[in-house]
Amino acid sequence: MVKLYRCTICGDAYIGANPPSNCAFCGAHTRYIVEAKDAIVDFDVPLSVQDKANVEHAYQLEISNWTFYMCAAAKTDDPEGKILFKALGKVEAEHASIWKKILKPVSVPAGSEACHRENIDNLKESHKREVMTIAFYNKSAAESDNPRIKQLFAALAEIETDHLQLSEERLK
């Protein structure tokens, strides 16, 4: 039987017999994908001063990561690397859109992130960025008293850990 599912992290919907193992848009794990009729997806969240600062930083971090990954996808010298970095870029753009929904209208920073032609250098940079992002998201989740903000930071830390594993496998 076909059902309508929704990701409670990014809010996107799916039609299928079963929920996907990961959200195709934001990468959230299956436990965050529920039947749409049961989904509670709230981006209208009151922010404490600390949460607002962390959400603003997370937004800038994801924009920076998205820009880097799209640059790496265009420049890297490895065909599989092009595919990997393009996929990661799309996910990071979705993460930025999650934070933008929380923040409401904000301007997108101008500029671009430096990337490399050599795939190994892009993988090393990817690894560094994911480690930094995971640490920040875990810290931010621990600092928040708001259940929705805590959930978003924890879920995105899990997704970024998946990304870290992708670079670690390729750096061996």
N, C-alpha and C positions, 0 to 999 in steps of 0.2 A: 504494500500500500504506500503510495506516495504521500509525503507530508511536507509541510512548510516548516523549516527550521530557521533560527536566528541566532547569530553570534551575540552574546551579551557584552562582549568587549567592544567591538566596533559597530554593532547594530545591523550588519549586513545579513541578508536572507538567502536561504538555499531551498531548493525543491529536490526531494529525493526520498528513497526508501529508508535511508539511514543518514544520520548526520555525518559529515566528513570527519576524518581523524584530526584535521587541523583546518581552521578557517582559511579559505583560499585568499582572503583579502589581508587579514592582519596576522594570521599564523596562530591564533589562540588554540589551545588544546581542546579536545572534544568536550571536556566537562563544562566548557563555557558555551557550547552550542546546544540549544534546547528547542523544543517545539515552539514556534512563534507565538502561539496562544499563551504559553507559559513564560515567555521571555520578559524580563524586566530590564530595560535598557534606558538608563538615565544619564544624560549629559548636562542637565541643569542642576549642578551640584554646588552648594555653598562652599566657598573655599576660605580656610583660615589664611592668615598672612603667610605661614610657612608652606601650606599646600599650594597657594598661588605662586609663590616663588619657585617651588619645585616643579609645578606644572609648566610654568613659563620656561624654565631651564630644560625640561624634557622636550618641549616643543622645539626649541632651538637646537637641541641635540639631535632630534630626529630629522630636522631639515638639513643639518650638516651631514648626517649619515646618508640621507637620501641623495644629496648632491654628490658626495664622494662616490657612492655606488654607481650612480648613472655615469659619472666620469669614467670610473674604472671599467664599466661595461663597454663604453665606447673605445677606450684606449688599450685595454689589456691585450697581450699577445697570445692568449690562450683561448681557443674556441669555447671550451666548457666554462672558463672563467667569465667570458662575456655573458653567457646564459645565467650563471650563478649571480653575478653582480647585478644584472638587470632584475632578476627575481627578488633579490634582497632590497634593491632600490624601491621596487613597488611596495614591498611590505613596510619599509621605513616611511614611505610617503603616507601609507595608511595609518601608521602610528602617529605621525604628525597630525593627520586629520582628526584623530581621536582627541588629542590634546587641544586642537583648535576648537573642537565642539565644546569642550569644557570652558575654554577661555573666552569663547564668543569671537567676534571679529577682531583679528589682529593682522598686522602687516607681515608679509613674508620677507625675511632678510634677503638682501641682494648679495651677489658674489657667488663664488664657486669654490669647491674644495679641491685641493690638489690631489691628483691621483697619478698613477705610473703606467708606463707601457708594459713593464714586466709583471706578469701575473703574480709571481712570488712576493713582490713588493706590495701589491694590492692586497694579497692575502694577509701579510704581516700587519698592514694598516687596518684591515678589517678586524683582525684579531684584537688589536689594541683598542679600537673603537668599541667593540662589543664588550670587552672586559670593563672598560670605563662606564659604559651604559648600564651594564648589569649591576655594578657596584652602586651607581647612583640610584637606580630604581629600587634596589633592596634597601638602601638607606632611606629613601623617600617613603617607601611603604612602611618602614618601621616608625618614621616620624609622624605619620598621619593618624589622626583619630577618626577620620571620615571613612566609613566602610567602602564606599564606591571608589574613592581615590586610592585607598589601600589595595582594593581588588585590581584596579587598572595597573598600578605600579607592579604588583606581584605577578599578574598575568604577562605583562610585557617583559618582565625580567626572565620569565620562563621561555618566552619566544626568543629573546636575545641570546639566551643560553643555547637554544637550538642553532642559532646562527653561528655562535662561537664554535660549536661542534663541527659545523661545516668547514670553517677555516682550519680548525685543528687537524681534521682528517686530511686536508690537502697540504698542510705544512709538514707532515711526517716525511 
